Amino acid sequence: MEVVSRVVFTVASICLMVLAGSLVAIAGFRVFHAAYYDGQFDNTLLDSIGFVVVGIAVFDVARYFLEEEALRTREMRNAVEARRSLTKFMSAIVIAVFLEALVTVFKVAKQSPEQLLYPALLLFGGTAMIVGLGVYQKLSVDVERESPAEPSKERGGRGRKTGEREADPS
């Protein structure tokens, strides 16, 4: 079953990467086309920025799946490793949400300012994601410090000496 899972994640990751690259290519084509043939250059730029942001976010998700699910030869063995992995993943998503919110704010402000509530809510949602990630980081680091069971497994059954602290690599 592990082989099937790795194959599925690899194929899905490659498909997502191709689709992400297509979004970026379409954005570039639209900017080129608008520069030479259309008069709507500023709207096309904002739309293209949105395409690139979504493309990068999708590519990062695909990279995450490929690295963590398909290429990784072992399970995440401790909370530190899981926290790092989740933090990298969520950081990419949060950045994409913020960039998309900023693009939407500029777009809506020019076209229909009465609709600014929706991009503002998207900004608040991104902020809530950052706060949630911070709370998760704080709580998981506190649990890691209180639970000596996981580090002792990694050291071949020996726990930490009294007074010895484990460095937080994050």
C-alpha positions in Angstrom: 0.0 0.0 0.0 2.9 2.3 0.7 4.1 2.0 -2.9 0.7 2.8 -4.3 0.4 5.8 -2.0 3.8 7.1 -3.1 2.9 6.7 -6.8 -0.4 8.5 -6.3 1.2 11.4 -4.5 4.0 11.6 -7.1 1.5 11.7 -10.0 -0.7 14.2 -8.2 2.3 16.4 -7.4 3.5 16.4 -10.9 0.0 17.3 -12.2 -0.3 20.1 -9.7 3.2 21.4 -10.7 2.2 21.4 -14.4 -1.0 23.2 -13.7 0.8 25.7 -11.6 3.3 26.3 -14.4 0.4 26.7 -16.8 -1.2 29.4 -14.6 2.1 31.3 -14.5 2.5 30.9 -18.3 -1.1 32.1 -18.9 -0.4 35.1 -16.7 2.7 36.0 -18.8 0.8 35.5 -22.0 -2.0 37.8 -20.9 0.4 40.5 -19.9 2.2 40.2 -23.2 -1.1 40.3 -25.1 -2.4 43.3 -23.1 0.8 45.2 -23.6 0.6 44.9 -27.4 -3.1 44.5 -28.3 -5.4 45.6 -25.5 -6.0 48.9 -23.6 -6.8 47.1 -20.3 -3.2 46.8 -19.2 -3.7 47.7 -15.5 -6.6 45.2 -15.0 -4.7 42.5 -16.8 -1.6 43.1 -14.6 -3.7 42.7 -11.4 -5.4 39.5 -12.8 -2.0 38.2 -13.8 -0.6 38.8 -10.3 -3.5 36.8 -9.0 -2.7 33.9 -11.4 1.0 33.9 -10.4 0.2 34.0 -6.7 -2.2 31.1 -7.0 0.3 29.2 -9.3 3.1 29.6 -6.7 0.8 28.5 -3.9 -0.3 25.4 -5.9 3.3 24.6 -6.8 4.3 24.9 -3.2 1.5 22.5 -2.1 2.7 20.1 -4.8 6.3 20.4 -3.7 5.2 19.7 -0.1 3.3 16.6 -1.1 6.2 15.4 -3.2 8.8 15.9 -0.5 6.7 14.8 2.5 4.5 12.1 1.1 6.3 10.6 -2.0 10.0 11.0 -1.5 10.4 10.8 2.2 11.5 7.3 3.2 10.3 7.4 6.8 7.5 8.8 8.8 7.8 11.9 10.9 9.2 10.5 14.1 8.8 13.4 16.4 6.8 16.5 17.1 9.6 18.9 16.1 9.7 17.4 12.6 5.9 17.5 12.3 5.8 21.1 13.5 8.5 22.3 11.1 6.7 20.6 8.2 3.3 22.0 9.0 4.8 25.4 9.5 6.4 25.5 6.1 3.2 24.3 4.5 1.0 26.8 6.3 3.4 29.7 5.7 3.1 29.2 2.0 -0.7 29.2 2.2 -0.8 32.3 4.4 1.5 34.2 2.0 -0.7 33.2 -0.9 -3.8 34.4 1.0 -2.3 37.7 1.8 -1.0 38.3 -1.7 -4.4 37.4 -3.2 -6.1 39.7 -0.6 -3.9 42.6 -1.6 -4.5 42.1 -5.3 -8.2 41.9 -4.6 -8.2 45.1 -2.5 -6.5 47.0 -5.3 -8.8 45.6 -7.9 -12.0 46.1 -6.0 -11.0 49.6 -4.8 -10.7 50.7 -8.5 -13.8 49.0 -9.8 -16.4 49.0 -7.0 -15.2 50.4 -3.6 -18.5 49.4 -2.0 -17.3 45.8 -2.2 -14.2 46.3 -0.1 -15.6 44.4 2.8 -14.9 41.0 1.0 -11.1 41.6 0.5 -10.9 43.0 4.0 -12.4 39.8 5.3 -9.8 37.9 3.4 -7.1 39.9 5.0 -8.6 39.2 8.4 -8.8 35.5 7.5 -5.1 35.6 6.7 -4.4 37.3 9.9 -6.4 34.6 11.8 -4.3 31.9 10.1 -1.1 33.6 11.2 -2.4 33.9 14.8 -3.5 30.3 14.7 -0.1 29.2 13.4 1.5 31.2 16.2 -0.7 29.6 18.8 0.1 26.1 17.4 3.8 26.9 17.5 3.7 28.1 21.1 1.6 25.1 22.3 3.6 22.5 20.4 7.0 23.9 21.6 5.6 23.9 25.2 4.5 20.2 24.8 7.9 19.3 23.3 9.7 20.7 26.3 7.4 19.0 28.8 7.5 15.6 27.2 11.0 14.0 27.5 9.6 10.7 26.1 10.2 11.5 22.4 13.8 12.7 22.7 14.8 9.7 24.8 13.6 7.4 22.0 15.9 9.1 19.6 18.9 8.8 21.9 18.6 5.0 22.2 16.6 5.0 25.5 18.7 7.5 27.4 16.9 10.6 28.6 18.3 14.0 29.1 20.7 14.6 32.0 19.4 16.8 34.8 19.8 20.5 33.8 20.4 19.6 30.1 18.2 21.5 27.7 17.3 20.5 24.2 17.8 23.4 21.8 14.7 24.5 19.8 15.8 24.4 16.2 12.9 26.5 14.9 
